[in-house]
């Protein structure tokens, strides 16, 4: 008989082993080390399918709070979805996914983020979302700004780094400890066999910006790296990108969300590709999401129930009625069919998912 339930404290080693078997190869660090929130007995969120007390399928679940200007969203992310090879194609992961949907709905979260776009997710209503510019920076593409002193992060920098992190209007909620923990774990970078390097830009002993990027476990020349997270003054961030490429990198891949217009202007000289965010999202409860976004829409737009299946959008002394599906698309992707005024706050600017909080 198959038992579906939350993992218990003594069972997480089985989860480490299963995830490593499915996702890791020689030279990778363990998933348990790279994703401490996914495999956390303290959070007690992740689910498994057991046969005779053996874990045969697993889905990691991580709660988070998203700050979107003045709004706070309660959200979940899933990752490390894996099944023992001998037990695949039995619907185990799909059953776990249904249980997780129920868990998310009970919790008061309004959205669920998924790191992948496999059919198992798309069939459940997950979809692409967000807009970003992708840059590939090479040596000498950017000039270093002489106004800032650039150095590596030091143990006495945490208060100032936290301040820079919290000053971002679109972000995951992060304590000092969480930033430090996730920086050390280097979850997304570990996929590429990389640790994190953190650079800061300083002026008059005050941090103006920080940049987190990947460095390989084994030093080698002409490597391709990725920027993981950043914050602070856009001009200073540009300087940090110029400095980072000097760490023996052949290229540095940077994905900048479309809402970060000031930073995009700083990179205007570079070639870019416009893409949706990596991964997918599912709106779990539209009415709850609108309630949690109320502060974001305040003074811009009022959204009222027209009937069970439609909403009325009131703005600029006018109104339109759209169905719930159209509104979800507007929130996640934007829509050129409606008044251009709505483009200023749709799609809703969700934080970039492949940062420190990647699941």
Backbone torsions as a table, in degrees:
resi	resn	phi	psi	omega
1	UNK	NA	138.5	179.7
2	UNK	-90.7	131.6	178.7
3	UNK	-113.6	124.5	179.0
4	UNK	-108.5	125.4	-177.3
5	UNK	-169.7	172.4	171.6
6	UNK	-64.8	145.4	175.0
7	UNK	-70.4	146.4	174.3
8	UNK	-96.2	164.7	-170.3
9	UNK	-53.3	-41.8	-175.7
10	UNK	-81.2	2.8	-174.4
11	UNK	-104.0	-1.4	-175.1
12	UNK	-71.6	-23.5	175.5
13	UNK	-62.9	-37.0	175.5
14	UNK	-61.6	-37.7	179.1
15	UNK	-67.2	-43.2	175.5
16	UNK	-54.4	-50.7	-173.6
17	UNK	-63.4	-42.1	-179.4
18	UNK	-66.4	-46.0	-179.8
19	UNK	-63.3	-40.5	178.5
20	UNK	-65.2	-38.3	179.5
21	UNK	-62.7	-38.4	-176.0
22	UNK	-83.6	-41.7	-168.7
23	UNK	-107.0	-20.7	-171.8
24	UNK	-105.6	148.9	174.3
25	UNK	-122.7	178.8	-179.5
26	UNK	-57.8	133.0	179.6
27	UNK	98.3	-14.7	176.1
28	UNK	-81.5	147.6	168.7
29	UNK	-77.1	160.0	-179.3
30	UNK	-62.5	145.0	173.9
31	UNK	-59.1	-33.7	179.7
32	UNK	-61.9	-34.1	177.9
33	UNK	-79.3	-39.9	-174.5
34	UNK	-75.3	-26.7	-176.5
35	UNK	-129.4	69.7	-174.8
36	UNK	-62.2	-30.3	-179.6
37	UNK	-72.2	-34.1	-180.0
38	UNK	-65.3	-39.4	-175.1
39	UNK	-107.5	47.6	-174.4
40	UNK	-103.8	116.9	173.8
41	UNK	-72.0	-23.5	178.0
42	UNK	-68.8	-44.7	176.4
43	UNK	-70.0	-38.1	176.1
44	UNK	55.7	55.8	-177.3
45	UNK	-117.9	-23.0	-168.5
46	UNK	-85.0	146.5	-172.4
47	UNK	-114.7	153.4	177.1
48	UNK	-143.0	159.8	171.1
49	UNK	-106.7	127.5	-175.5
50	UNK	-118.6	140.0	170.8
51	UNK	-126.7	117.5	-176.1
52	UNK	52.8	44.5	178.0
53	UNK	67.4	8.5	175.4
54	UNK	-96.9	128.7	177.3
55	UNK	-74.4	119.6	-177.8
56	UNK	-116.6	-13.4	176.4
57	UNK	-151.6	144.6	-171.4
58	UNK	-145.5	142.0	169.4
59	UNK	-134.4	122.3	176.0
60	UNK	-82.9	138.2	-177.1
61	UNK	-131.6	128.2	-175.9
62	UNK	-131.0	125.0	176.1
63	UNK	-84.6	151.9	177.0
64	UNK	-155.6	160.7	173.9
65	UNK	-112.5	127.1	178.9
66	UNK	-104.1	134.6	174.6
67	UNK	-103.3	120.6	179.1
68	UNK	-125.2	94.1	-171.3
69	UNK	53.4	-119.9	-176.6
70	UNK	-85.9	-2.3	-174.9
71	UNK	-95.9	151.5	173.0
72	UNK	-119.7	120.7	178.4
73	UNK	-105.7	137.8	172.2
74	UNK	-94.8	125.1	-171.6
75	UNK	-139.1	162.8	171.1
76	UNK	-128.0	156.1	171.3
77	UNK	-130.3	143.0	175.1
78	UNK	-116.4	149.5	178.6
79	UNK	-164.4	-179.2	-179.0
80	UNK	53.2	39.2	179.9
81	UNK	-76.4	116.9	-174.0
82	UNK	-151.8	152.0	179.2
83	UNK	-138.4	140.0	174.8
84	UNK	-54.7	135.2	-176.6
85	UNK	-52.1	-38.5	-177.3
86	UNK	-72.0	-10.5	-176.2
87	UNK	-115.9	13.1	-179.6
88	UNK	-77.5	163.2	-179.9
89	UNK	62.4	29.8	173.6
90	UNK	-113.2	3.1	179.4
91	UNK	80.4	14.6	-176.9
92	UNK	-64.8	-49.0	-178.6
93	UNK	-64.7	-36.2	179.0
94	UNK	-65.1	-40.0	177.1
95	UNK	-65.3	-42.2	177.0
96	UNK	-61.0	-37.9	-179.9
97	UNK	-63.0	-39.4	178.4
98	UNK	-65.3	-38.5	177.8
99	UNK	-65.4	-39.5	178.5
100	UNK	-65.8	-39.1	176.0
101	UNK	-57.2	-43.4	179.0
102	UNK	-64.0	-41.9	178.2
103	UNK	-60.0	-47.3	-178.3
104	UNK	-62.2	-43.1	-179.6
105	UNK	-65.1	-37.6	177.9
106	UNK	-68.0	-27.4	-172.8
107	UNK	-78.1	-20.7	-174.4
108	UNK	91.5	11.7	174.4
109	UNK	-81.6	147.6	-176.1
110	UNK	-105.4	-20.1	-177.9
111	UNK	-137.8	153.4	178.4
112	UNK	-129.5	124.3	-179.6
113	UNK	-102.1	140.9	-178.8
114	UNK	-127.4	135.7	-177.1
115	UNK	-75.3	-12.8	-177.0
116	UNK	-121.8	-179.5	179.6
117	UNK	-136.2	36.0	179.5
118	UNK	-67.3	158.7	179.7
119	UNK	-54.5	-32.5	-179.5
120	UNK	-58.9	-31.3	179.1
121	UNK	-86.1	-42.8	-176.7
122	UNK	-64.0	-34.4	178.6
123	UNK	-67.9	-18.9	-179.4
124	UNK	-97.2	13.1	175.6
125	UNK	92.7	8.5	174.8
126	UNK	-74.3	151.4	-175.8
127	UNK	-150.9	163.0	176.0
128	UNK	-71.6	159.5	-176.3
129	UNK	-157.7	165.8	173.8
130	UNK	73.0	167.0	176.8
131	UNK	-137.1	142.1	179.8
132	UNK	-148.1	159.2	170.4
133	UNK	-104.5	130.7	178.1
134	UNK	-107.6	126.9	179.8
135	UNK	-118.9	146.2	172.2
136	UNK	-121.4	104.6	-173.6
137	UNK	-90.8	134.4	177.0
138	UNK	-117.2	163.6	177.8
139	UNK	-52.4	138.3	177.8
140	UNK	74.0	5.6	176.0
141	UNK	-72.0	-30.1	-178.0
142	UNK	-125.6	147.6	176.5
143	UNK	-95.7	144.4	178.9
144	UNK	-79.5	132.2	178.1
145	UNK	-81.6	121.9	-175.7
146	UNK	-74.8	-10.3	-175.9
147	UNK	-72.8	-16.4	-176.1
148	UNK	-117.6	146.5	170.0
149	UNK	-90.2	124.8	-179.4
150	UNK	-105.3	131.0	179.0
151	UNK	-151.5	171.2	176.7
152	UNK	-80.5	153.0	179.7
153	UNK	-58.1	137.4	177.5
154	UNK	-115.9	159.1	-177.2
155	UNK	-60.7	-20.2	-179.6
156	UNK	-89.5	6.0	-175.5
157	UNK	-92.7	-3.8	-166.8
158	UNK	-63.4	-38.6	-179.4
159	UNK	-63.3	-44.2	-179.5
160	UNK	-70.0	-37.0	178.6
161	UNK	-65.2	-40.8	177.2
162	UNK	-60.2	-40.3	179.6
163	UNK	-61.8	-44.4	177.0
164	UNK	-61.3	-41.5	179.8
165	UNK	-62.4	-45.1	-176.7
166	UNK	-74.3	-20.0	178.6
167	UNK	-74.8	-10.7	176.4
168	UNK	-71.4	130.0	-177.0
169	UNK	-74.0	-22.8	178.5
170	UNK	-121.1	114.7	-173.2
171	UNK	-166.6	162.8	163.8
172	UNK	-80.5	144.0	173.3
173	UNK	-69.8	129.5	-176.2
174	UNK	-142.5	127.6	170.6
175	UNK	-83.3	169.7	175.7
176	UNK	-57.4	-45.3	-177.9
177	UNK	-63.7	-40.9	-178.9
178	UNK	-66.0	-41.6	177.0
179	UNK	-58.9	-46.6	-178.4
180	UNK	-64.0	-43.5	-178.5
181	UNK	-63.1	-47.2	-177.1
182	UNK	-72.7	-30.8	175.2
183	UNK	-65.4	-42.7	178.7
184	UNK	-67.6	-38.2	-178.3
185	UNK	-68.5	-35.9	176.7
186	UNK	52.6	52.1	-173.1
187	UNK	-55.6	-60.3	-177.2
188	UNK	-65.1	-41.6	-179.8
189	UNK	-62.9	-30.5	-178.3
190	UNK	-63.6	-24.7	177.3
191	UNK	-59.0	-32.9	-177.8
192	UNK	-101.9	18.0	-179.6
193	UNK	58.1	51.4	-179.5
194	UNK	-131.4	147.7	165.7
195	UNK	-97.5	176.3	178.1
196	UNK	-95.5	145.6	165.7
197	UNK	-119.7	134.4	-180.0
198	UNK	-118.9	121.8	174.2
199	UNK	-107.9	148.0	176.1
200	UNK	-128.1	149.1	173.5
201	UNK	-106.6	128.7	-172.4
202	UNK	-124.5	142.1	175.2
203	UNK	-140.4	121.7	-178.1
204	UNK	52.3	44.7	177.6
205	UNK	65.4	17.5	176.5
206	UNK	-117.6	130.1	178.0
207	UNK	-72.2	131.4	179.4
208	UNK	-105.9	-22.0	-178.9
209	UNK	-166.1	160.2	172.8
210	UNK	-138.1	158.2	-179.8
211	UNK	-145.2	128.4	175.9
212	UNK	-109.9	127.0	178.2
213	UNK	-143.1	167.7	-173.2
214	UNK	-91.0	140.7	171.9
215	UNK	-128.7	136.6	-174.1
216	UNK	-67.3	152.6	177.3
217	UNK	-57.4	-41.8	178.9
218	UNK	-106.7	122.6	-179.3
219	UNK	-63.4	133.9	177.1
220	UNK	-156.8	158.9	-178.1
221	UNK	-85.2	158.1	173.3
222	UNK	56.4	52.7	177.8
223	UNK	-98.9	155.4	173.6
224	UNK	-101.1	131.3	-176.3
225	UNK	-124.1	175.9	179.9
226	UNK	-135.2	142.1	171.3
227	UNK	-81.6	134.9	-176.5
228	UNK	-101.4	-47.9	-175.6
229	UNK	-156.5	157.3	-178.4
230	UNK	-157.6	167.5	176.1
231	UNK	-172.0	157.2	177.2
232	UNK	110.1	-160.6	-176.7
233	UNK	-65.3	127.7	-177.0
234	UNK	-58.5	-38.2	178.5
235	UNK	-63.9	-40.3	178.3
236	UNK	-68.1	-37.7	177.0
237	UNK	-61.9	-41.3	177.1
238	UNK	-57.5	-42.8	177.8
239	UNK	-64.9	-37.0	178.1
240	UNK	-66.8	-37.8	175.5
241	UNK	-62.2	-41.1	178.2
242	UNK	-64.5	-35.4	179.1
243	UNK	-75.0	-38.0	-176.9
244	UNK	-61.1	-38.6	-176.9
245	UNK	-64.2	-17.0	179.9
246	UNK	-79.0	-5.3	-179.7
247	UNK	-84.0	45.1	177.2
248	UNK	70.6	24.6	-176.4
249	UNK	-93.9	140.1	172.2
250	UNK	-80.3	-38.0	178.0
251	UNK	-155.5	162.5	-179.4
252	UNK	-136.1	112.7	-179.3
253	UNK	-85.7	127.6	-177.4
254	UNK	-129.4	124.5	175.9
255	UNK	-108.4	113.6	-176.7
256	UNK	-109.5	119.1	177.4
257	UNK	-57.3	146.8	-175.8
258	UNK	-61.5	-24.4	-178.5
259	UNK	-74.9	-14.2	179.3
260	UNK	-86.0	66.0	-172.1
261	UNK	-65.3	-36.3	-178.5
262	UNK	-65.5	-40.9	178.2
263	UNK	-70.2	-38.4	177.1
264	UNK	-60.1	-38.9	177.4
265	UNK	-62.8	-35.7	178.8
266	UNK	-67.5	-22.9	-179.0
267	UNK	-105.9	18.8	-172.6
268	UNK	-60.9	-25.8	-178.0
269	UNK	-76.9	-11.2	-175.3
270	UNK	-93.8	149.6	172.5
271	UNK	-69.4	146.5	-178.0
272	UNK	-142.2	159.3	173.4
273	UNK	-124.1	131.3	179.0
274	UNK	-92.4	128.1	-174.6
275	UNK	-138.7	159.1	165.4
276	UNK	-72.6	164.7	175.2
277	UNK	-58.4	151.1	170.3
278	UNK	-71.8	146.9	-178.9
279	UNK	87.6	-175.4	-176.8
280	UNK	-137.9	173.2	-179.0
281	UNK	-144.5	153.2	173.8
282	UNK	-129.3	123.0	171.6
283	UNK	-75.0	115.5	-175.8
284	UNK	-81.5	-33.9	-177.3
285	UNK	-151.4	103.4	-175.1
286	UNK	-61.2	-45.5	-178.7
287	UNK	-63.3	-38.8	178.4
288	UNK	-67.9	-39.9	177.8
289	UNK	-61.5	-43.6	178.8
290	UNK	-63.4	-37.5	177.5
291	UNK	-63.8	-43.8	-178.7
292	UNK	-71.9	-22.5	178.3
293	UNK	-92.2	5.2	-172.8
294	UNK	-55.6	-42.8	-179.4
295	UNK	-65.3	-32.6	178.8
296	UNK	-66.7	-38.9	-177.5
297	UNK	-84.8	-13.4	-173.4
298	UNK	-56.5	129.9	-179.9
299	UNK	81.5	-7.8	-179.8
300	UNK	-111.1	-39.9	-167.3
301	UNK	-160.3	141.5	172.4
302	UNK	-116.7	133.6	-179.2
303	UNK	-120.5	119.7	-177.0
304	UNK	-121.2	155.2	173.6
305	UNK	-71.7	126.8	171.8
306	UNK	-91.0	-48.9	169.4
307	UNK	-156.8	-167.2	-174.7
308	UNK	-60.8	-29.6	-173.3
309	UNK	-112.3	1.2	-175.2
310	UNK	-136.1	153.1	175.6
311	UNK	-125.4	148.5	174.3
312	UNK	-104.2	126.4	177.8
313	UNK	-103.0	121.5	-177.4
314	UNK	-113.9	124.0	-178.6
315	UNK	-160.4	149.1	176.2
316	UNK	47.8	43.8	178.8
317	UNK	58.6	28.3	175.3
318	UNK	-139.7	176.9	179.1
319	UNK	-155.1	154.1	172.7
320	UNK	-136.3	152.3	176.0
321	UNK	-112.3	126.3	177.9
322	UNK	-132.1	158.4	179.1
323	UNK	-81.0	167.0	-174.5
324	UNK	-61.5	-37.4	179.5
325	UNK	-64.7	-41.2	177.7
326	UNK	-63.9	-37.4	179.1
327	UNK	-67.8	-40.2	176.5
328	UNK	-61.4	-42.2	177.9
329	UNK	-63.3	-40.1	178.2
330	UNK	-61.7	-43.0	-179.6
331	UNK	-64.6	-41.1	-171.8
332	UNK	-90.5	-32.0	-171.6
333	UNK	-128.0	-11.9	-170.2
334	UNK	76.4	171.4	-178.6
335	UNK	-161.0	122.1	-177.5
336	UNK	-79.4	-3.0	-178.0
337	UNK	-77.9	-16.5	-174.8
338	UNK	-104.0	-180.0	-178.7
339	UNK	-53.0	131.6	179.7
340	UNK	-57.8	-21.8	177.0
341	UNK	-55.5	-33.9	-177.5
342	UNK	-69.9	-18.2	-179.5
343	UNK	-65.6	-18.4	-177.7
344	UNK	-73.5	-16.7	178.3
345	UNK	-140.2	6.9	169.1
346	UNK	-122.4	140.5	-2.9
347	UNK	-65.7	155.2	177.1
348	UNK	-61.3	133.1	-174.8
349	UNK	-80.2	87.3	175.5
350	UNK	-75.7	147.9	177.1
351	UNK	-59.3	150.2	178.3
352	UNK	-65.2	132.5	-169.2
353	UNK	-83.2	-13.0	-175.4
354	UNK	-102.1	36.7	175.8
355	UNK	-94.6	-151.8	179.7
356	UNK	-60.1	-31.8	-176.5
357	UNK	-89.6	16.0	179.1
358	UNK	-58.1	134.3	177.0
359	UNK	-123.0	NA	NA
